[in-house]
Amino acid sequence: MHKSIATLHYLTQDVPGFSHTSQVQMACEAGIRWIQLRIKNSLYQEWLKIAEEVRMITMKFNTTLIINDNPSIAKNVEADGVHLGRNDMSVNDARNMLGDEFIIGLSAHSLKELIESRGASIDYVGLGPFHFTQTKNELDPVLGLQKFRERIAEARLQGSPKPIIAIGGIKLNDVENLFNAVADGVAVSSAINLSPAPADAMAQFIDQIKIFQNQEIL
């Protein structure tokens, strides 16, 4: 089954005074159509409540909702998918829980992990971190542009067909280089959420990606 993977993935994050629900509402109104709810250090019931609120918003705007780390919450709120890290539930277990129609994304850092993802029951890979980012604990070594380009090129040579999304500290001026490096998309959080004008920052990312992809932000 082919699933359309957006070129711009917007990730919410824990920001004092700027709730996840507010972030999602703003993103949907700005025209972003792929949102990953990324909550850290919250109890399950609090996480579930936020996810339920966010799901109502994304359904209204016909926006794809991905839940970070937690397949159980993704299933309970009938999200569109889940994004898994290496220390989360296994891909096979998540697929068995969620079914074939759910989108599953998987984080990767090394070429070995990219190659291993070829046979996994996933729909896209998040490759990073591209830059240093404070949104993740126990960060892998930063890749930078050259290593990022090399990993994508080698993965493609070895027959890895999955869309590869750049993650980790992505800034507006990285977009051109990443698409020139043949990334299939970018995942953005802090460059938007910590901006003095988040809605304007969203609009700038949308416009920039349209230039290089020559398509709508799905």
C-alpha positions in Angstrom: 0.0 0.0 0.0 1.4 3.4 -1.0 1.2 6.1 1.5 1.9 9.7 0.7 4.6 11.1 3.0 4.7 14.9 3.3 7.8 17.0 2.5 7.3 19.2 5.7 6.9 17.4 9.0 6.0 19.8 11.8 6.9 18.6 15.3 5.3 20.0 18.4 7.4 20.3 21.6 7.2 21.1 25.2 7.3 24.9 25.3 6.3 26.9 28.5 3.3 29.0 27.8 2.7 27.5 24.3 0.7 24.3 24.6 0.8 21.4 22.2 -2.9 22.1 21.4 -2.1 25.7 20.5 0.9 24.7 18.4 -1.3 22.3 16.4 -4.1 24.8 16.0 -1.7 27.3 14.7 0.0 24.8 12.3 -3.3 23.7 10.8 -4.4 27.3 10.3 -1.0 28.0 8.6 -1.6 25.3 6.1 0.7 22.6 7.5 -0.7 19.2 6.7 1.6 16.8 8.6 2.0 17.2 12.3 3.9 15.0 14.8 2.7 15.3 18.4 6.0 15.1 20.3 5.4 15.0 24.1 8.2 14.2 26.6 8.0 13.5 30.3 4.2 13.5 30.7 2.1 10.9 32.4 0.1 8.6 30.1 -3.3 10.1 30.9 -2.1 13.7 30.4 -0.5 12.6 27.1 -3.7 10.9 26.0 -5.9 13.9 26.9 -3.7 16.2 24.8 -3.6 13.7 21.9 -7.4 13.6 21.9 -7.7 17.4 21.8 -5.1 17.5 19.0 -6.9 14.8 17.0 -10.1 16.8 16.9 -8.2 19.7 15.5 -6.3 17.7 12.8 -9.5 16.0 11.7 -11.2 19.3 11.2 -8.3 20.4 8.9 -7.8 17.0 7.3 -4.2 17.1 8.6 -2.1 13.9 9.1 -1.4 13.3 12.8 1.6 11.2 13.8 2.2 10.4 17.5 5.8 10.2 18.6 7.0 7.2 20.5 3.6 5.8 21.7 1.7 3.3 19.4 -0.9 2.8 22.2 -1.9 6.4 22.2 -1.8 6.5 18.4 -4.3 3.7 18.3 -6.5 5.1 21.1 -7.0 8.4 19.4 -7.2 6.9 15.9 -4.2 9.0 14.7 -2.8 8.4 11.2 0.5 7.0 12.4 3.4 6.7 14.9 7.0 7.6 14.8 9.3 5.2 16.6 12.8 5.7 18.0 15.3 2.8 18.4 14.3 2.4 22.1 10.6 2.4 21.5 8.3 -0.6 20.7 9.6 -2.7 17.8 8.3 -2.0 14.3 6.8 -5.5 14.0 4.9 -5.1 17.3 3.7 -1.7 16.3 2.6 -2.9 12.9 0.7 -5.8 14.5 -1.0 -3.4 16.9 -1.9 -0.7 14.5 -2.6 -2.6 11.2 -1.4 -2.0 7.6 -3.1 1.3 7.1 -1.2 3.1 9.8 1.8 5.1 8.9 5.0 4.1 10.8 8.1 6.2 10.7 11.5 5.1 12.2 14.4 7.1 13.4 17.9 6.3 12.0 21.4 7.7 12.3 23.9 5.3 10.7 24.1 3.9 7.3 23.6 0.4 8.9 20.3 1.5 10.3 19.2 3.0 7.0 20.0 -0.3 5.2 18.3 -2.4 7.8 15.1 -0.3 7.3 14.8 -1.6 3.8 12.9 -4.7 4.9 11.1 -3.2 7.9 7.3 -2.6 7.7 7.7 1.2 7.8 6.7 4.0 5.5 9.5 6.5 6.0 12.8 7.1 7.9 13.8 10.1 9.9 17.6 10.6 9.4 19.5 12.7 11.9 20.4 14.6 13.8 21.4 17.1 11.1 22.4 19.7 13.6 22.6 19.8 17.4 19.2 19.9 19.0 17.9 20.3 22.5 14.6 18.5 21.8 16.2 15.1 22.3 18.1 13.6 25.2 21.0 11.2 24.5 21.6 12.7 21.1 23.5 10.8 18.4 26.6 12.4 16.9 25.6 15.3 14.6 25.7 14.3 10.9 26.1 17.6 9.2 25.5 18.1 5.4 28.4 15.9 4.1 27.6 12.8 6.1 23.9 13.3 5.5 24.4 13.4 1.8 26.7 10.4 1.9 24.3 8.3 3.9 21.4 9.0 1.5 23.5 8.3 -1.6 24.8 5.0 -0.2 21.4 3.9 1.0 19.9 4.6 -2.4 22.8 2.6 -4.1 22.0 -0.3 -1.8 18.3 -0.2 -2.8 16.7 1.5 0.1 13.3 2.8 -1.2 11.9 4.5 1.8 11.4 8.3 1.9 14.2 9.9 4.0 13.2 12.9 6.1 16.0 15.1 7.6 15.6 15.7 11.3 17.4 17.5 14.1 17.8 21.2 14.4 16.7 22.0 10.9 16.7 25.7 10.1 15.2 27.7 7.2 18.6 28.1 5.5 19.1 24.3 5.5 16.2 23.6 3.3 17.9 24.2 -0.1 21.0 22.1 0.9 18.9 19.2 2.2 16.8 19.0 -0.9 19.9 19.3 -3.1 21.2 16.3 -1.0 18.1 14.5 -2.2 16.3 14.4 1.1 12.6 13.6 0.6 11.5 16.1 3.3 12.4 17.9 6.5 11.1 17.7 10.1 11.1 21.0 11.9 10.3 22.0 15.5 12.5 24.5 17.4 13.0 26.8 14.4 9.3 27.4 14.4 8.2 26.8 18.0 10.9 29.0 19.6 10.6 31.7 16.9 9.4 35.1 18.1 6.7 34.7 15.4 5.9 31.0 14.9 3.2 31.5 12.4 5.4 33.6 10.2 8.2 31.0 10.5 5.8 28.2 9.4 4.8 30.3 6.3 8.5 30.8 5.5 9.2 27.0 5.6 6.2 26.3 3.5 7.2 28.8 0.9 10.8 27.7 0.8 10.0 24.0 0.4 7.5 24.8 -2.4 10.4 26.5 -4.3 12.6 23.3 -4.2 9.9 20.7 -4.4 7.6 22.5 -6.8 4.5 21.0 -5.1 2.0 21.6 -2.4 2.9 20.8 1.2 0.9 17.6 1.8 
